[in-house]
Amino acid sequence: MTDVNALKRSIENSGMTVTFVAEKAGILRETLYNRMKTGDFKLSEICSISRVLSLSRDERDEIFFANDCELNSTS
């Protein structure tokens, strides 16, 4: 699940607007806003947004895959 708040912070810290990020990522503005509401992004969108925001792999993973890769500590 996407950490939408972290994504919003990254966009804000970049000095870009959501509209500008969407445009540069090749995503409709409405689509990006909808994805940010649901937290459900396509892989191609994740790649495009990461490129536009110049996210490192760790930053990308923290934003888009934060809860997807947690391991269950009980064995």
C-alpha positions in Angstrom: 0.0 0.0 0.0 1.2 3.4 -0.9 2.2 5.9 1.9 0.2 8.7 0.3 1.4 11.3 2.9 5.0 10.5 2.1 4.3 10.9 -1.6 2.6 14.3 -1.0 5.6 15.4 1.1 8.0 14.3 -1.7 6.0 16.3 -4.2 5.9 19.3 -1.9 9.6 19.1 -1.1 10.4 18.9 -4.8 8.8 22.3 -5.4 6.5 20.9 -8.0 2.8 20.7 -8.0 0.7 17.5 -8.3 -0.5 18.8 -11.7 3.1 19.3 -12.9 4.2 15.9 -11.7 1.3 14.3 -13.4 2.0 16.1 -16.7 5.7 15.2 -16.6 4.9 11.6 -15.7 2.5 11.2 -18.5 -0.5 10.7 -16.2 -3.8 12.6 -16.3 -4.0 15.0 -13.4 -7.4 13.5 -12.4 -5.8 10.0 -12.5 -3.0 11.0 -10.2 -5.4 12.6 -7.7 -7.6 9.5 -7.8 -4.6 7.2 -7.2 -3.5 9.4 -4.3 -7.0 8.9 -2.8 -6.9 5.1 -3.1 -3.1 4.5 -2.8 -3.4 2.1 -5.7 -0.8 2.8 -8.4 0.2 0.9 -11.5 3.9 -0.1 -11.8 4.3 2.1 -14.8 2.9 5.1 -12.8 5.3 4.4 -9.9 8.3 4.3 -12.3 7.2 7.6 -14.0 6.5 9.4 -10.8 9.8 8.2 -9.3 11.7 9.4 -12.3 10.0 12.9 -12.2 10.7 13.3 -8.5 14.2 11.8 -8.8 13.4 9.3 -6.0 16.1 6.9 -4.9 15.1 3.2 -4.8 14.9 3.4 -1.1 12.6 6.5 -1.2 10.5 4.8 -3.9 10.1 1.7 -1.8 9.3 3.6 1.3 6.5 5.5 -0.5 5.0 2.8 -2.7 5.9 -0.5 -1.1 6.1 0.3 2.6 3.7 -2.3 3.8 4.0 -4.8 1.0 7.3 -6.2 1.9 7.1 -6.5 5.7 8.0 -9.9 7.0 6.1 -11.7 9.6 8.4 -12.0 12.6 6.7 -15.1 14.0 8.1 -18.3 12.5 
